[in-house]
Amino acid sequence: MPYRIRYTVNVDFVGAGQGAMDALNPTGGNLPGGGVAGQTVGIVATSPLGGGIVQGGSGAAPGQIVSGDITTLVSAMTTDVTTQLNAQLAKMQGWVTGNP
C-alpha cells in the first residue's frame, strides 16, 4: 500500500513599504494565493503522481506507514523544492530591481 506526499510552494516578493497583506492576488507565478501585489514563483510536486511515493514500512499491519517513510517523503520533497526554486533564482533576484 503506497503513500505519497503532495505539496505546493509559493514564494512572493514583498517590496519595501509593502505589508504582508498589501494585496491578495499576486501578479506572477502559476499558483493562486499570495499576500502581496508583487511577483510570485509557484511550484508543485514534480512527480506525475503528485509527489514522492513510499510503499510503507514494517509497521504492525502490512504496508503501514512508519517514521522512516515520513523521513523519506519529506527528504524527497525538500530535494524537489530546492531544485525547482534554484532554477528560478535569477528571476527572483531580478524582482529587487523591478524586473518581472
GUZA-59087 format. One line per 5 residues: number of its first residue (from 1); their letters; for each residue x, y, z of N, C-alpha, C. Coordinates in steps of 0.02 Angstrom, whole numbers, plus 32768, in hexadecimal, padded with zeros to 4 digits. Layout:
// GUZA-59087
NUM = a = X Y Z X Y Z X Y Z; ...
// end
This chain:
// GUZA-59087
1 = mpyri = 802B 7FC6 8000 8000 8000 8000 802D 803E 8000; 8030 8062 7FC9 805C 809C 7FC6 803E 80DB 7FE6; 806B 8107 7FF8 8059 8149 8013 807D 817D 7FE8; 805F 81B6 7FE0 8080 81EB 7FBA 807A 822D 7FE0; 80A5 825D 7FCD 80A2 82A0 7FEA 8096 82D0 7FB0
6 = rytvn = 8066 82FE 7FBA 8056 8331 7F88 8061 8375 7FA8; 8078 83A5 7F80 8087 83E6 7F9D 8088 841B 7F66; 807C 8458 7F7D 8084 8493 7F53 80AC 84C5 7F7C; 80D3 84EF 7F5A 80FB 8521 7F7B 80F5 8562 7F53; 80E8 8599 7F76 80E9 85DC 7F57 811E 8605 7F79
11 = vdfvg = 8147 8627 7F51 8177 8658 7F6B 8160 869B 7F50; 814B 86C8 7F7D 8133 870B 7F6A 8167 873F 7F7C; 8170 8770 7F4F 819C 87A8 7F5E 8174 87DE 7F81; 818D 87F2 7FBC 816E 8828 7FE2 819F 8862 7FE1; 8192 8892 7FB5 81BF 88CA 7FAD 81BF 88FA 7FE8
16 = agqga = 81EF 8927 7FE8 81F4 8958 801D 81B4 8981 8021; 819A 8989 805E 815D 89B0 8069 811D 8989 8061; 8121 894A 804B 80E5 8921 8045 80DD 88F7 8083; 80A1 88F3 809C 8093 88C6 80D3 8085 8881 80B7; 8084 8851 80E3 807A 880B 80CD 8036 8800 80AD
21 = mdaln = 8005 882A 80BB 7FC3 8822 809E 7FB2 885D 8071; 7FE3 8878 804E 7FDA 88B2 8021 7FA2 88A5 7FEE; 7FA0 886A 7FD4 7F6B 8855 7FA5 7F68 8809 7FA9; 7F31 87EC 7F95 7F2A 87A4 7F9B 7F34 877E 7F5A; 7F3F 87A0 7F23 7F48 877E 7EE3 7F89 8793 7EC2
26 = ptggn = 7FBE 876B 7EC9 7FFC 877D 7EA9 7FF5 877C 7E5D; 8020 87A1 7E3B 801B 87A7 7DF3 8041 8772 7DCD; 806F 8750 7DEC 8097 871F 7DC8 808E 86DA 7DE6; 80B5 86AB 7DCD 80B3 8666 7DE8 807A 863E 7DCA; 8078 85FF 7DDB 8045 85D3 7DBE 8015 85B8 7DF2
31 = lpggg = 8018 85D1 7E2F 7FEB 85B9 7E63 7FC5 85F3 7E81; 7F87 85E8 7E95 7F60 861E 7EB5 7F79 862B 7EFB; 7F60 8660 7F18 7F71 8670 7F5D 7FA2 86AA 7F60; 7FC7 86AD 7F94 7FF9 86E1 7F99 7FEE 870C 7FD6; 7FED 874B 7FCD 7FE7 877A 8004 800C 87B9 7FF2
36 = vagqt = 8025 87BD 7FB5 8047 87F9 7F9D 8033 8806 7F55; 803B 8843 7F3E 802B 8853 7EF9 8066 8846 7ECB; 809F 8834 7EE7 80DC 882A 7EC1 80DE 87E6 7E9F; 8119 87D2 7E8D 8124 8795 7E68 8121 8757 7E94; 810F 8720 7E74 810A 86E0 7E97 8126 86A9 7E6B
41 = vgiva = 814B 867B 7E8A 815F 863D 7E69 8138 8606 7E8D; 8115 85DD 7E67 80F0 85A6 7E83 810A 8564 7E67; 8111 8533 7E91 8126 84F1 7E7B 80F9 84BC 7E99; 80F7 8483 7E79 80D1 8449 7E91 80FE 840C 7E8E; 80E8 83D7 7EAD 810E 8398 7EAC 811A 8383 7E63
46 = tsplg = 8156 836C 7E54 8166 835B 7E0E 8153 8315 7DFA; 8146 82E9 7E29 8133 82A5 7E17 80F0 82A5 7DF3; 80EA 827E 7DBE 80A8 827B 7D9C 8071 8261 7DC9; 8083 8240 7DFE 8051 8226 7E2E 8047 8255 7E69; 8067 828F 7E68 8059 82C1 7E9C 808C 82C6 7ED3
51 = ggivq = 80C5 82A8 7ECE 80F8 82B0 7F01 811D 8270 7F0E; 8149 8272 7F3F 816F 8236 7F50 8141 81FE 7F66; 8155 81C0 7F58 812B 8186 7F68 8155 8153 7F8E; 8139 8137 7FC3 8158 8100 7FE7 8125 80C7 7FEC; 813D 808B 7FF4 8111 8051 7FF7 80F6 8042 803D
56 = ggsga = 8112 8063 806F 80FE 8053 80B4 8130 8023 80D2; 8140 802D 8110 8174 8006 8131 815A 7FC9 8153; 817D 7FB6 8186 816D 7F78 81AA 8145 7F87 81E9; 810D 7FA9 81E1 80E1 7FB8 8219 80BB 7F7A 8230; 808E 7F84 825E 8068 7F4C 8279 803E 7F29 8243
61 = apgqi = 8026 7F50 8213 7FFF 7F33 81DC 8028 7F39 819C; 8020 7F0B 816D 8046 7F0F 812F 803B 7F52 810C; 8072 7F72 80F8 806D 7FB1 80D5 8061 7FED 8101; 805E 7FE4 8142 8051 801C 8170 808B 804E 816D; 807B 808E 816A 80AF 80C1 8167 80D3 80C5 81AB
66 = vsgdi = 8115 80CF 81A7 813E 80D3 81E3 8168 8113 81E0; 818A 8122 8216 81B1 815F 821C 81E4 8166 81E3; 8205 8130 81D1 8236 8133 819B 8217 8146 8159; 81D9 8133 814D 81B5 8146 8110 81A9 8191 810E; 8197 81AD 8148 818C 81F6 814C 81CC 821A 813B
71 = ttlvs = 8203 8203 8156 8244 8222 8148 8254 821E 80FD; 8247 81E5 80DE 8253 81DC 8097 8228 820C 806E; 81E8 8213 807F 81BB 823F 805A 81D0 8288 8061; 81E0 829E 809D 81F2 82E4 80A8 8236 82F3 8088; 8264 82C4 8089 82A5 82CE 8068 829C 82D6 801C
76 = amttd = 8270 82AD 7FFE 8263 82B3 7FB7 8244 82F7 7FA7; 8216 830E 7FD2 81F6 834F 7FC9 822A 8387 7FCD; 8255 8384 7FFF 8288 83B7 8008 82B6 83BC 7FCB; 82CC 8383 7FB2 82F7 8382 7F77 82D4 83A1 7F3B; 8294 838F 7F31 826E 83A9 7EF8 8263 83F4 7EFD
81 = vttql = 824F 840C 7F38 8243 8454 7F42 8284 847B 7F38; 82BA 8463 7F54 82FB 8485 7F4C 830F 8489 7F03; 8308 8453 7EDE 831A 8452 7E97 82F0 8483 7E6F; 82AF 8482 7E7B 8282 84AE 7E55 828D 84F8 7E65; 8296 8508 7EA5 82A0 854E 7EB7 82E4 8568 7E9F
86 = naqla = 8317 853F 7EA3 8359 8553 7E89 8356 8560 7E3E; 832B 853C 7E1A 8323 8547 7DD2 8302 858B 7DC4; 82DF 85A7 7DF5 82BD 85E7 7DEF 82E4 8620 7E10; 8320 8612 7E29 8346 8641 7E51 8353 8684 7E2D; 8369 8681 7DEF 8378 86BF 7DCA 8339 86EA 7DC3
91 = kmqgw = 8301 86CA 7DB6 82C2 86EF 7DB1 82B1 8712 7DF2; 82B7 86EF 7E2A 82A6 870C 7E6A 82D8 8743 7E7D; 8317 873C 7E6B 8348 8770 7E7A 8337 87B0 7E54; 831A 87AA 7E19 8308 87E4 7DF1 82CF 880D 7E0D; 82A7 87F0 7E38 826E 8814 7E55 8285 8851 7E7C
96 = vtgnp = 82BE 884D 7E9C 82D6 8885 7EC5 82E1 88C4 7E9B; 82F3 88BC 7E5C 8300 88F5 7E30 82C4 8904 7E03; 828C 88E4 7E0F 824F 88F2 7DEA 8244 88C7 7DAD; 826E 8895 7DA2 8264 8869 7D69 8230 8833 7D79; 8209 8821 7D47 81D4 87EF 7D54 81EE 87AA 7D60
// end
